Amino acid sequence: MAADARSLQNRPARSAPAFIRSAQITGRLLARDAAIFFRNRLAIIGVTLLAVFALMSIAHPILLATIWKRGVYNPETGFDMDVVPWPAPPSPGHWLGVDTLGRDILSMLLASTRPAFALALTAAVMTAIVGPLIGAVSAYARGVVDLLLSTLADAMLLMPVPVIMVIIGSAYYDEITTIQFGLLYGLLAGLGSVAIIMRSYALKIMALPFIEAARVSGAGAGHIIFRHLIPYMLPLVAVHMMFSAVGAVVADGFVGFIGYRTQLRLSWGSMIYNSIAFLAINPEIPWMQIVAPTLALSLFAAALYCVARGLHDVADPHLRGR
């Protein structure tokens, strides 16, 4: 009995299940990467700005449902007959004033925030899917497949994605939704410069010993690409996701600014365009309708860029602390 008790005491504790160990390792890695990310002051500024824009997008429907009268503050059809003439400068009831049609500029600004988030998110996700996949397949297959995919990526570099989106927007923007615009932008970005960068990075990974070990053990193409190449590329992918989101938001704002859309679709770019187009109705310029969306567009793009800088530190240890 005593011997049995001593043997039980000396028996090593049963190790935790594999998924628990994996979760613990993942948690430690995320904590380390988060510490590196928030060490970058620009990243902190970017996250703060994105939080402000998120509050703006959430606040608009709440204000319309509780405080604001829809007939006055509806961003598309609202108008205030108590404020004349239009456009009007900022006032207690309209913090940013009203435009030439009597619409509240602050309401329009807040309502344009949600499409910007949707556009940035879809462009980022599509870039994260297409770019690494093309780069990993090209680096693994080599030969004819690599030649074809590399030629396609090189061809995409001849025409910058924002320029392509402006050309498409000039003819079809009314038929393209915000989500479709983001998906198309992310697809083109993923096929071009992002695919070239991912292929270069994947070629370095292919030269590492564990890839050869996986091949010797009988791992197929799918296993090596999705279990080894792409996971190692994710930190760098996150950086280019943010850059793609910046490009999509700026391109959409530019298309709205030059007035290619005929259907009403709220965006910061269309607000700037309308402030100029409505001069035919009233020659007085609604300055806040120009300044407010311009600042919002610039700060939103800057926020995404700052976040990308923080992610870059996580992806490239050589740049940490600079």
C-alpha positions as CSV (number, residue, x, y, z in Angstrom):
1,M,0.0,0.0,0.0
2,A,2.8,2.4,1.0
3,A,4.7,1.5,-2.2
4,D,1.6,2.1,-4.3
5,A,1.0,5.5,-2.6
6,R,4.7,6.5,-3.3
7,S,4.4,5.4,-6.9
8,L,1.3,7.5,-7.3
9,Q,3.0,10.6,-5.8
10,N,6.0,10.1,-8.0
11,R,4.0,9.6,-11.2
12,P,4.3,12.7,-13.5
13,A,1.1,14.8,-13.9
14,R,-0.9,14.1,-17.0
15,S,-0.1,16.6,-19.7
16,A,-2.8,19.0,-20.8
17,P,-4.7,18.2,-24.0
18,A,-3.1,19.2,-27.2
19,F,-5.7,21.9,-28.0
20,I,-5.1,23.6,-24.6
21,R,-1.4,23.6,-25.1
22,S,-1.9,25.0,-28.6
23,A,-4.3,27.7,-27.2
24,Q,-1.7,28.6,-24.5
25,I,1.1,29.0,-27.1
26,T,-1.1,31.0,-29.4
27,G,-2.1,33.3,-26.5
28,R,1.5,33.9,-25.6
29,L,2.4,34.7,-29.2
30,L,-0.6,37.1,-29.5
31,A,0.4,38.8,-26.2
32,R,4.0,39.3,-27.5
33,D,2.8,40.6,-30.9
34,A,0.3,43.0,-29.2
35,A,3.1,44.4,-27.0
36,I,5.3,45.0,-30.1
37,F,2.3,46.5,-31.9
38,F,1.4,49.0,-29.2
39,R,5.1,49.9,-28.7
40,N,4.7,51.9,-31.9
41,R,3.2,55.3,-31.2
42,L,1.8,55.6,-34.7
43,A,-0.1,52.3,-34.2
44,I,-1.7,53.7,-31.0
45,I,-2.8,56.8,-32.9
46,G,-4.2,54.7,-35.6
47,V,-6.2,52.4,-33.3
48,T,-7.5,55.5,-31.4
49,L,-8.7,57.2,-34.6
50,L,-10.4,54.0,-35.8
51,A,-12.2,53.7,-32.5
52,V,-13.4,57.3,-33.0
53,F,-14.7,56.5,-36.4
54,A,-16.3,53.3,-35.1
55,L,-18.2,55.4,-32.5
56,M,-19.3,57.8,-35.3
57,S,-20.8,54.9,-37.3
58,I,-22.6,53.5,-34.2
59,A,-23.8,56.9,-33.0
60,H,-25.7,57.9,-36.2
61,P,-28.5,55.4,-36.1
62,I,-28.8,55.9,-32.3
63,L,-29.1,59.6,-32.7
64,L,-31.8,59.2,-35.5
65,A,-33.8,56.8,-33.3
66,T,-33.6,58.9,-30.1
67,I,-32.7,62.6,-30.4
68,W,-32.7,63.7,-34.0
69,K,-36.0,64.1,-36.0
70,R,-35.8,62.1,-39.1
71,G,-37.5,64.7,-41.2
72,V,-34.7,67.2,-40.3
73,Y,-31.6,65.0,-39.8
74,N,-32.1,62.3,-42.4
75,P,-28.8,62.4,-44.3
76,E,-30.5,62.0,-47.7
77,T,-33.9,63.7,-47.6
78,G,-33.9,65.7,-44.4
79,F,-34.1,69.5,-44.3
80,D,-34.6,72.2,-41.7
81,M,-37.0,75.0,-42.6
82,D,-36.1,76.9,-39.4
83,V,-32.6,77.5,-40.7
84,V,-32.6,79.8,-43.7
85,P,-31.0,80.6,-46.1
86,W,-29.2,77.4,-47.2
87,P,-26.3,76.7,-46.8
88,A,-26.1,77.8,-43.2
89,P,-23.1,78.0,-40.9
90,P,-22.7,75.9,-37.7
91,S,-25.3,76.5,-35.1
92,P,-26.5,74.8,-31.8
93,G,-29.0,72.6,-33.7
94,H,-26.5,71.9,-36.6
95,W,-23.0,71.6,-35.3
96,L,-21.5,71.6,-38.8
97,G,-24.2,73.6,-40.5
98,V,-26.5,72.6,-43.4
99,D,-25.7,72.2,-47.0
100,T,-27.3,73.9,-50.0
101,L,-30.3,71.5,-49.8
102,G,-30.8,72.1,-46.1
103,R,-29.4,68.7,-45.0
104,D,-27.5,68.4,-41.8
105,I,-23.8,68.1,-42.6
106,L,-22.9,66.2,-39.4
107,S,-25.6,63.6,-40.1
108,M,-24.2,63.1,-43.6
109,L,-20.7,62.8,-42.3
110,L,-21.7,60.2,-39.7
111,A,-23.8,58.3,-42.2
112,S,-20.8,58.1,-44.6
113,T,-18.6,56.4,-42.0
114,R,-20.3,53.0,-42.2
115,P,-19.8,52.6,-46.0
116,A,-16.1,53.5,-45.5
117,F,-15.7,50.8,-42.9
118,A,-17.5,48.2,-45.1
119,L,-15.3,49.3,-48.1
120,A,-12.1,49.0,-46.1
121,L,-13.0,45.7,-44.6
122,T,-14.0,44.0,-47.9
123,A,-10.9,45.3,-49.7
124,A,-8.6,44.1,-46.9
125,V,-10.2,40.6,-46.7
126,M,-10.1,40.1,-50.4
127,T,-6.4,41.1,-50.5
128,A,-5.6,38.8,-47.7
129,I,-7.2,35.9,-49.6
130,V,-5.9,36.5,-53.1
131,G,-2.3,37.8,-52.5
132,P,-1.0,35.0,-50.2
133,L,-2.7,32.3,-52.2
134,I,-1.2,33.4,-55.5
135,G,2.2,34.0,-53.9
136,A,2.3,30.6,-52.2
137,V,1.1,28.6,-55.2
138,S,3.6,30.4,-57.4
139,A,6.5,29.8,-55.1
140,Y,5.6,26.1,-54.5
141,A,4.7,25.1,-58.1
142,R,7.5,27.0,-60.0
143,G,7.8,26.2,-63.6
144,V,5.0,27.2,-66.0
145,V,2.5,28.0,-63.2
146,D,5.0,30.4,-61.6
147,L,5.7,32.0,-65.0
148,L,2.0,32.5,-65.7
149,L,1.1,33.9,-62.2
150,S,4.2,36.1,-62.2
151,T,3.4,37.5,-65.6
152,L,-0.1,38.3,-64.5
153,A,1.2,40.1,-61.4
154,D,3.7,42.1,-63.5
155,A,0.9,43.1,-65.9
156,M,-1.2,44.3,-63.0
157,L,1.7,46.6,-62.0
158,L,1.5,48.4,-65.4
159,M,-1.9,50.0,-64.3
160,P,-2.2,51.0,-60.7
161,V,-5.3,49.7,-59.0
162,P,-6.7,53.1,-58.0
163,V,-6.5,54.2,-61.7
164,I,-8.3,51.0,-62.8
165,M,-11.1,51.6,-60.2
166,V,-11.6,55.2,-61.4
167,I,-11.9,53.9,-65.0
168,I,-14.4,51.3,-63.9
169,G,-16.2,53.8,-61.8
170,S,-16.6,56.3,-64.7
171,A,-18.8,53.8,-66.5
172,Y,-20.3,51.4,-64.0
173,Y,-20.2,53.0,-60.6
174,D,-23.9,53.2,-60.3
175,E,-24.1,49.4,-60.8
176,I,-21.4,48.6,-58.3
177,T,-22.2,48.5,-54.6
178,T,-19.8,49.5,-51.9
179,I,-19.1,45.9,-51.0
180,Q,-18.5,45.0,-54.7
181,F,-16.2,48.0,-55.1
182,G,-14.1,46.8,-52.1
183,L,-14.0,43.2,-53.3
184,L,-12.9,44.3,-56.8
185,Y,-10.2,46.6,-55.4
186,G,-8.9,43.8,-53.1
187,L,-8.9,41.3,-56.0
188,L,-6.9,43.6,-58.2
189,A,-4.5,44.5,-55.4
190,G,-4.0,40.9,-54.5
191,L,-3.2,39.9,-58.0
192,G,-0.7,42.7,-58.5
193,S,1.9,44.0,-56.1
194,V,0.7,42.0,-53.1
195,A,1.1,38.7,-55.0
196,I,4.7,39.7,-56.0
197,I,5.7,40.5,-52.4
198,M,4.0,37.3,-51.1
199,R,5.8,35.2,-53.8
200,S,9.2,36.6,-52.8
201,Y,8.5,35.9,-49.1
202,A,7.2,32.4,-49.9
203,L,10.4,31.6,-51.8
204,K,12.4,32.3,-48.7
205,I,10.1,30.1,-46.6
206,M,10.5,27.3,-49.2
207,A,14.2,27.2,-48.6
208,L,13.8,26.5,-44.8
209,P,14.6,23.0,-43.5
210,F,11.1,22.3,-42.2
211,I,9.6,22.5,-45.7
212,E,12.0,19.9,-46.9
213,A,11.2,17.8,-43.9
214,A,7.5,18.1,-44.7
215,R,8.2,16.9,-48.3
216,V,10.2,14.0,-47.1
217,S,7.5,12.9,-44.7
218,G,5.0,12.8,-47.6
219,A,3.2,16.1,-47.2
220,G,1.3,17.1,-50.4
221,A,1.0,20.5,-52.0
222,G,-2.1,21.5,-50.1
223,H,-0.6,20.6,-46.7
224,I,2.6,22.6,-47.4
225,I,0.8,25.7,-48.8
226,F,-2.0,26.0,-46.2
227,R,-0.2,24.6,-43.2
228,H,3.3,26.0,-43.6
229,L,3.6,28.7,-46.3
230,I,0.4,30.8,-45.7
231,P,0.6,30.8,-41.8
232,Y,4.1,32.1,-42.0
233,M,3.0,34.9,-44.3
234,L,0.1,36.1,-42.2
235,P,2.0,38.9,-40.3
236,L,3.2,40.4,-43.6
237,V,-0.3,39.9,-45.1
238,A,-1.8,42.0,-42.3
239,V,0.3,44.9,-43.3
240,H,-0.8,44.8,-47.0
241,M,-4.4,44.4,-45.9
242,M,-4.3,47.8,-44.3
243,F,-2.5,49.4,-47.3
244,S,-5.2,47.9,-49.6
245,A,-7.9,49.3,-47.3
246,V,-6.4,52.8,-47.5
247,G,-6.2,52.6,-51.3
248,A,-9.8,51.4,-51.6
249,V,-11.2,54.2,-49.4
250,V,-9.2,56.9,-51.2
251,A,-10.2,55.6,-54.6
252,D,-13.9,55.5,-53.7
253,G,-13.6,59.0,-52.3
254,F,-12.0,60.2,-55.5
255,V,-14.6,58.6,-57.7
256,G,-17.3,60.3,-55.6
257,F,-15.4,63.6,-55.8
258,I,-15.3,63.7,-59.6
259,G,-19.0,63.0,-59.7
260,Y,-19.2,59.8,-61.8
261,R,-22.2,58.5,-59.8
262,T,-25.7,59.6,-60.6
263,Q,-27.5,57.7,-58.0
264,L,-27.5,59.0,-54.4
265,R,-24.9,57.1,-52.4
266,L,-23.5,58.7,-49.3
267,S,-19.7,59.0,-49.0
268,W,-17.2,61.5,-48.0
269,G,-16.2,62.0,-51.7
270,S,-19.8,62.6,-52.8
271,M,-20.2,65.2,-50.1
272,I,-17.3,67.2,-51.5
273,Y,-18.6,66.8,-55.0
274,N,-22.1,67.9,-54.1
275,S,-20.8,71.0,-52.3
276,I,-19.3,72.1,-55.6
277,A,-22.1,70.8,-57.9
278,F,-24.8,72.7,-56.0
279,L,-23.2,76.0,-56.7
280,A,-25.6,76.2,-59.6
281,I,-28.4,76.4,-57.1
282,N,-26.7,78.8,-54.7
283,P,-23.3,80.3,-55.5
284,E,-22.4,80.4,-51.8
285,I,-19.9,77.6,-50.9
286,P,-20.8,75.4,-47.9
287,W,-17.3,75.3,-46.6
288,M,-18.0,72.8,-43.8
289,Q,-19.4,70.4,-46.3
290,I,-15.9,70.5,-48.0
291,V,-13.7,70.7,-44.9
292,A,-15.4,68.0,-42.8
293,P,-15.4,65.1,-45.2
294,T,-12.0,66.0,-46.4
295,L,-10.6,65.8,-42.9
296,A,-12.6,62.6,-42.3
297,L,-11.3,60.9,-45.4
298,S,-7.7,62.0,-44.7
299,L,-7.8,60.9,-41.0
300,F,-9.4,57.6,-41.8
301,A,-6.8,56.8,-44.4
302,A,-4.1,57.9,-42.0
303,A,-5.5,55.7,-39.2
304,L,-5.3,52.6,-41.5
305,Y,-1.8,53.6,-42.5
306,C,-0.7,54.0,-38.8
307,V,-2.1,50.6,-38.0
308,A,-0.2,49.1,-40.9
309,R,3.0,50.6,-39.5
310,G,2.4,48.8,-36.2
311,L,1.7,45.6,-38.0
312,H,4.9,46.1,-40.0
313,D,6.8,46.1,-36.7
314,V,5.2,42.8,-35.8
315,A,5.9,41.3,-39.2
316,D,9.6,42.5,-39.4
317,P,11.5,42.1,-36.2
318,H,14.4,44.2,-37.7
319,L,12.2,47.3,-37.6
320,R,11.0,46.9,-34.0
321,G,11.7,49.9,-31.8
322,R,12.5,52.3,-34.7
